[in-house]
Amino acid sequence: MKGAAGMLMRWSLERANAEEVEAYLEASLEGKLVYEYFGFREVEWLIVFEGRFVGCMMVSGLKGVVAGSDV
C-alpha cells in the first residue's frame, strides 16, 4: 500500500515494534483487509445496535503477527 496512509501505518508499526508493544485497532468490514495487509490479525467482533454497527478488533505485535521487513 502506497501513499500517506501507508507511510503512516508503516511508521506506527515500526515504532510499536521498536517499543516492543502491541498495536490495537478497530476496523470496519471494508477496512479489515487493509489492516490484514499490514500484519494485523482478527481478535474479536463487535456487533451493536442490532447489527447496524459491526467492527473487528485487531492486534499486531508481540502476541499478534509481528510485522515483517516489508511493512
N, CA, C and O atoms as a GROMACS GRO file, in nm:
protein
  284
    1MET      N    1   0.085  -0.117   0.000
    1MET     CA    2   0.000   0.000   0.000
    1MET      C    3   0.090   0.123   0.000
    1MET      O    4   0.185   0.132   0.078
    2LYS      N    5   0.059   0.215  -0.085
    2LYS     CA    6   0.141   0.335  -0.101
    2LYS      C    7   0.064   0.459  -0.057
    2LYS      O    8  -0.055   0.451  -0.027
    3GLY      N    9   0.131   0.571  -0.055
    3GLY     CA   10   0.067   0.696  -0.019
    3GLY      C   11   0.086   0.729   0.127
    3GLY      O   12   0.154   0.658   0.201
    4ALA      N   13   0.023   0.840   0.167
    4ALA     CA   14   0.040   0.891   0.303
    4ALA      C   15  -0.012   0.794   0.409
    4ALA      O   16   0.052   0.777   0.513
    5ALA      N   17  -0.126   0.731   0.384
    5ALA     CA   18  -0.183   0.638   0.483
    5ALA      C   19  -0.090   0.519   0.505
    5ALA      O   20  -0.069   0.477   0.619
    6GLY      N   21  -0.035   0.465   0.398
    6GLY     CA   22   0.058   0.353   0.409
    6GLY      C   23   0.185   0.392   0.482
    6GLY      O   24   0.236   0.315   0.564
    7MET      N   25   0.236   0.511   0.453
    7MET     CA   26   0.356   0.559   0.522
    7MET      C   27   0.331   0.575   0.671
    7MET      O   28   0.416   0.539   0.753
    8LEU      N   29   0.216   0.629   0.706
    8LEU     CA   30   0.182   0.648   0.846
    8LEU      C   31   0.166   0.513   0.918
    8LEU      O   32   0.211   0.497   1.031
    9MET      N   33   0.102   0.418   0.852
    9MET     CA   34   0.084   0.286   0.913
    9MET      C   35   0.219   0.217   0.934
    9MET      O   36   0.244   0.161   1.040
   10ARG      N   37   0.306   0.221   0.833
   10ARG     CA   38   0.438   0.160   0.846
   10ARG      C   39   0.518   0.226   0.959
   10ARG      O   40   0.582   0.157   1.039
   11TRP      N   41   0.515   0.359   0.965
   11TRP     CA   42   0.586   0.431   1.071
   11TRP      C   43   0.533   0.390   1.209
   11TRP      O   44   0.611   0.365   1.300
   12SER      N   45   0.401   0.385   1.223
   12SER     CA   46   0.339   0.349   1.351
   12SER      C   47   0.378   0.208   1.395
   12SER      O   48   0.410   0.186   1.511
   13LEU      N   49   0.375   0.114   1.302
   13LEU     CA   50   0.409  -0.024   1.336
   13LEU      C   51   0.558  -0.039   1.367
   13LEU      O   52   0.595  -0.118   1.453
   14GLU      N   53   0.642   0.036   1.298
   14GLU     CA   54   0.786   0.034   1.329
   14GLU      C   55   0.810   0.085   1.470
   14GLU      O   56   0.892   0.029   1.543
   15ARG      N   57   0.739   0.192   1.509
   15ARG     CA   58   0.752   0.245   1.645
   15ARG      C   59   0.704   0.144   1.748
   15ARG      O   60   0.770   0.123   1.850
   16ALA      N   61   0.590   0.082   1.724
   16ALA     CA   62   0.537  -0.018   1.817
   16ALA      C   63   0.634  -0.134   1.832
   16ALA      O   64   0.658  -0.182   1.944
   17ASN      N   65   0.691  -0.181   1.721
   17ASN     CA   66   0.788  -0.290   1.728
   17ASN      C   67   0.914  -0.248   1.803
   17ASN      O   68   0.968  -0.326   1.881
   18ALA      N   69   0.962  -0.125   1.780
   18ALA     CA   70   1.081  -0.076   1.850
   18ALA      C   71   1.057  -0.065   2.000
   18ALA      O   72   1.148  -0.090   2.079
   19GLU      N   73   0.935  -0.029   2.039
   19GLU     CA   74   0.899  -0.018   2.180
   19GLU      C   75   0.855  -0.152   2.239
   19GLU      O   76   0.828  -0.163   2.358
   20GLU      N   77   0.847  -0.255   2.153
   20GLU     CA   78   0.805  -0.389   2.192
   20GLU      C   79   0.667  -0.390   2.257
   20GLU      O   80   0.646  -0.450   2.362
   21VAL      N   81   0.574  -0.321   2.191
   21VAL     CA   82   0.434  -0.317   2.237
   21VAL      C   83   0.344  -0.362   2.123
   21VAL      O   84   0.381  -0.356   2.006
   22GLU      N   85   0.225  -0.405   2.159
   22GLU     CA   86   0.126  -0.443   2.059
   22GLU      C   87   0.053  -0.318   2.010
   22GLU      O   88   0.045  -0.217   2.081
   23ALA      N   89   0.000  -0.326   1.891
   23ALA     CA   90  -0.084  -0.220   1.835
   23ALA      C   91  -0.224  -0.276   1.820
   23ALA      O   92  -0.242  -0.387   1.769
   24TYR      N   93  -0.323  -0.201   1.864
   24TYR     CA   94  -0.463  -0.242   1.857
   24TYR      C   95  -0.542  -0.143   1.772
   24TYR      O   96  -0.510  -0.024   1.768
   25LEU      N   97  -0.645  -0.193   1.705
   25LEU     CA   98  -0.734  -0.104   1.633
   25LEU      C   99  -0.869  -0.171   1.613
   25LEU      O  100  -0.884  -0.292   1.630
   26GLU      N  101  -0.965  -0.090   1.576
   26GLU     CA  102  -1.098  -0.139   1.541
   26GLU      C  103  -1.120  -0.107   1.394
   26GLU      O  104  -1.112   0.009   1.353
   27ALA      N  105  -1.149  -0.210   1.316
   27ALA     CA  106  -1.164  -0.194   1.171
   27ALA      C  107  -1.309  -0.214   1.129
   27ALA      O  108  -1.383  -0.292   1.190
   28SER      N  109  -1.346  -0.144   1.026
   28SER     CA  110  -1.475  -0.169   0.962
   28SER      C  111  -1.463  -0.296   0.878
   28SER      O  112  -1.353  -0.345   0.855
   29LEU      N  113  -1.574  -0.347   0.833
   29LEU     CA  114  -1.571  -0.464   0.745
   29LEU      C  115  -1.490  -0.435   0.620
   29LEU      O  116  -1.415  -0.520   0.572
   30GLU      N  117  -1.505  -0.314   0.568
   30GLU     CA  118  -1.435  -0.275   0.446
   30GLU      C  119  -1.285  -0.257   0.470
   30GLU      O  120  -1.204  -0.286   0.382
   31GLY      N  121  -1.248  -0.209   0.589
   31GLY     CA  122  -1.109  -0.181   0.619
   31GLY      C  123  -1.029  -0.300   0.668
   31GLY      O  124  -0.906  -0.293   0.673
   32LYS      N  125  -1.095  -0.408   0.705
   32LYS     CA  126  -1.028  -0.524   0.764
   32LYS      C  127  -0.916  -0.578   0.675
   32LYS      O  128  -0.807  -0.609   0.725
   33LEU      N  129  -0.940  -0.589   0.547
   33LEU     CA  130  -0.838  -0.643   0.456
   33LEU      C  131  -0.715  -0.553   0.449
   33LEU      O  132  -0.602  -0.601   0.435
   34VAL      N  133  -0.736  -0.423   0.459
   34VAL     CA  134  -0.623  -0.330   0.456
   34VAL      C  135  -0.533  -0.355   0.576
   34VAL      O  136  -0.411  -0.361   0.562
   35TYR      N  137  -0.591  -0.370   0.694
   35TYR     CA  138  -0.511  -0.390   0.815
   35TYR      C  139  -0.446  -0.529   0.816
   35TYR      O  140  -0.336  -0.544   0.869
   36GLU      N  141  -0.513  -0.628   0.760
   36GLU     CA  142  -0.450  -0.760   0.748
   36GLU      C  143  -0.325  -0.751   0.661
   36GLU      O  144  -0.226  -0.820   0.687
   37TYR      N  145  -0.329  -0.669   0.558
   37TYR     CA  146  -0.214  -0.648   0.471
   37TYR      C  147  -0.093  -0.600   0.552
   37TYR      O  148   0.021  -0.635   0.522
   38PHE      N  149  -0.120  -0.519   0.656
   38PHE     CA  150  -0.014  -0.467   0.740
   38PHE      C  151   0.022  -0.558   0.857
   38PHE      O  152   0.100  -0.520   0.944
   39GLY      N  153  -0.034  -0.677   0.860
   39GLY     CA  154   0.004  -0.774   0.962
   39GLY      C  155  -0.086  -0.783   1.083
   39GLY      O  156  -0.054  -0.855   1.178
   40PHE      N  157  -0.198  -0.711   1.083
   40PHE     CA  158  -0.291  -0.723   1.195
   40PHE      C  159  -0.369  -0.852   1.183
   40PHE      O  160  -0.392  -0.903   1.072
   41ARG      N  161  -0.410  -0.907   1.297
   41ARG     CA  162  -0.494  -1.026   1.296
   41ARG      C  163  -0.622  -0.998   1.374
   41ARG      O  164  -0.624  -0.918   1.467
   42GLU      N  165  -0.727  -1.066   1.334
   42GLU     CA  166  -0.858  -1.052   1.397
   42GLU      C  167  -0.854  -1.110   1.538
   42GLU      O  168  -0.800  -1.219   1.560
   43VAL      N  169  -0.912  -1.037   1.633
   43VAL     CA  170  -0.920  -1.084   1.771
   43VAL      C  171  -1.065  -1.110   1.810
   43VAL      O  172  -1.097  -1.215   1.865
   44GLU      N  173  -1.152  -1.015   1.780
   44GLU     CA  174  -1.291  -1.026   1.822
   44GLU      C  175  -1.378  -0.934   1.736
   44GLU      O  176  -1.329  -0.836   1.680
   45TRP      N  177  -1.506  -0.968   1.726
   45TRP     CA  178  -1.601  -0.885   1.653
   45TRP      C  179  -1.690  -0.810   1.752
   45TRP      O  180  -1.728  -0.864   1.856
   46LEU      N  181  -1.723  -0.688   1.718
   46LEU     CA  182  -1.814  -0.606   1.796
   46LEU      C  183  -1.938  -0.582   1.711
   46LEU      O  184  -1.931  -0.522   1.604
   47ILE      N  185  -2.052  -0.630   1.759
   47ILE     CA  186  -2.178  -0.613   1.687
   47ILE      C  187  -2.276  -0.546   1.783
   47ILE      O  188  -2.314  -0.604   1.885
   48VAL      N  189  -2.317  -0.424   1.749
   48VAL     CA  190  -2.407  -0.349   1.836
   48VAL      C  191  -2.521  -0.289   1.755
   48VAL      O  192  -2.523  -0.294   1.632
   49PHE      N  193  -2.614  -0.233   1.827
   49PHE     CA  194  -2.732  -0.170   1.767
   49PHE      C  195  -2.802  -0.266   1.670
   49PHE      O  196  -2.833  -0.231   1.556
   50GLU      N  197  -2.825  -0.389   1.720
   50GLU     CA  198  -2.896  -0.492   1.644
   50GLU      C  199  -2.833  -0.517   1.508
   50GLU      O  200  -2.903  -0.538   1.409
   51GLY      N  201  -2.700  -0.513   1.505
   51GLY     CA  202  -2.628  -0.543   1.381
   51GLY      C  203  -2.607  -0.425   1.288
   51GLY      O  204  -2.549  -0.441   1.180
   52ARG      N  205  -2.653  -0.307   1.328
   52ARG     CA  206  -2.634  -0.189   1.242
   52ARG      C  207  -2.491  -0.138   1.244
   52ARG      O  208  -2.448  -0.067   1.154
   53PHE      N  209  -2.416  -0.176   1.349
   53PHE     CA  210  -2.273  -0.141   1.354
   53PHE      C  211  -2.194  -0.269   1.380
   53PHE      O  212  -2.220  -0.341   1.477
   54VAL      N  213  -2.099  -0.296   1.294
   54VAL     CA  214  -2.014  -0.415   1.308
   54VAL      C  215  -1.869  -0.368   1.296
   54VAL      O  216  -1.832  -0.301   1.200
   55GLY      N  217  -1.789  -0.406   1.394
   55GLY     CA  218  -1.648  -0.371   1.392
   55GLY      C  219  -1.563  -0.492   1.425
   55GLY      O  220  -1.608  -0.583   1.494
   56CYS      N  221  -1.442  -0.494   1.376
   56CYS     CA  222  -1.350  -0.603   1.400
   56CYS      C  223  -1.234  -0.550   1.484
   56CYS      O  224  -1.164  -0.458   1.441
   57MET      N  225  -1.212  -0.607   1.602
   57MET     CA  226  -1.100  -0.571   1.686
   57MET      C  227  -0.977  -0.647   1.636
   57MET      O  228  -0.983  -0.768   1.614
   58MET      N  229  -0.867  -0.575   1.616
   58MET     CA  230  -0.748  -0.636   1.557
   58MET      C  231  -0.623  -0.600   1.638
   58MET      O  232  -0.621  -0.498   1.707
   59VAL      N  233  -0.519  -0.685   1.629
   59VAL     CA  234  -0.395  -0.664   1.701
   59VAL      C  235  -0.277  -0.698   1.610
   59VAL      O  236  -0.287  -0.784   1.522
   60SER      N  237  -0.166  -0.631   1.634
   60SER     CA  238  -0.041  -0.662   1.566
   60SER      C  239   0.069  -0.640   1.668
   60SER      O  240   0.060  -0.550   1.751
   61GLY      N  241   0.173  -0.721   1.663
   61GLY     CA  242   0.285  -0.702   1.752
   61GLY      C  243   0.325  -0.826   1.825
   61GLY      O  244   0.319  -0.936   1.769
   62LEU      N  245   0.367  -0.811   1.949
   62LEU     CA  246   0.427  -0.919   2.025
   62LEU      C  247   0.346  -1.047   2.027
   62LEU      O  248   0.397  -1.154   1.996
   63LYS      N  249   0.219  -1.036   2.064
   63LYS     CA  250   0.134  -1.155   2.069
   63LYS      C  251   0.050  -1.169   1.943
   63LYS      O  252  -0.014  -1.272   1.922
   64GLY      N  253   0.051  -1.066   1.861
   64GLY     CA  254  -0.017  -1.071   1.732
   64GLY      C  255   0.084  -1.112   1.627
   64GLY      O  256   0.182  -1.182   1.656
   65VAL      N  257   0.061  -1.071   1.507
   65VAL     CA  258   0.153  -1.101   1.397
   65VAL      C  259   0.257  -0.991   1.395
   65VAL      O  260   0.224  -0.874   1.379
   66VAL      N  261   0.383  -1.028   1.410
   66VAL     CA  262   0.490  -0.929   1.411
   66VAL      C  263   0.516  -0.885   1.269
   66VAL      O  264   0.534  -0.968   1.180
   67ALA      N  265   0.519  -0.756   1.248
   67ALA     CA  266   0.538  -0.700   1.114
   67ALA      C  267   0.673  -0.741   1.057
   67ALA      O  268   0.774  -0.738   1.128
   68GLY      N  269   0.676  -0.777   0.931
   68GLY     CA  270   0.800  -0.818   0.866
   68GLY      C  271   0.873  -0.701   0.806
   68GLY      O  272   0.837  -0.585   0.829
   69SER      N  273   0.974  -0.729   0.730
   69SER     CA  274   1.058  -0.624   0.674
   69SER      C  275   0.988  -0.545   0.565
   69SER      O  276   1.031  -0.434   0.532
   70ASP      N  277   0.880  -0.598   0.508
   70ASP     CA  278   0.810  -0.528   0.400
   70ASP      C  279   0.698  -0.438   0.452
   70ASP      O  280   0.622  -0.383   0.372
   71VAL      N  281   0.688  -0.423   0.582
   71VAL     CA  282   0.585  -0.336   0.640
   71VAL      C  283   0.640  -0.198   0.660
   71VAL      O  284   0.569  -0.110   0.708
   0.00000   0.00000   0.00000
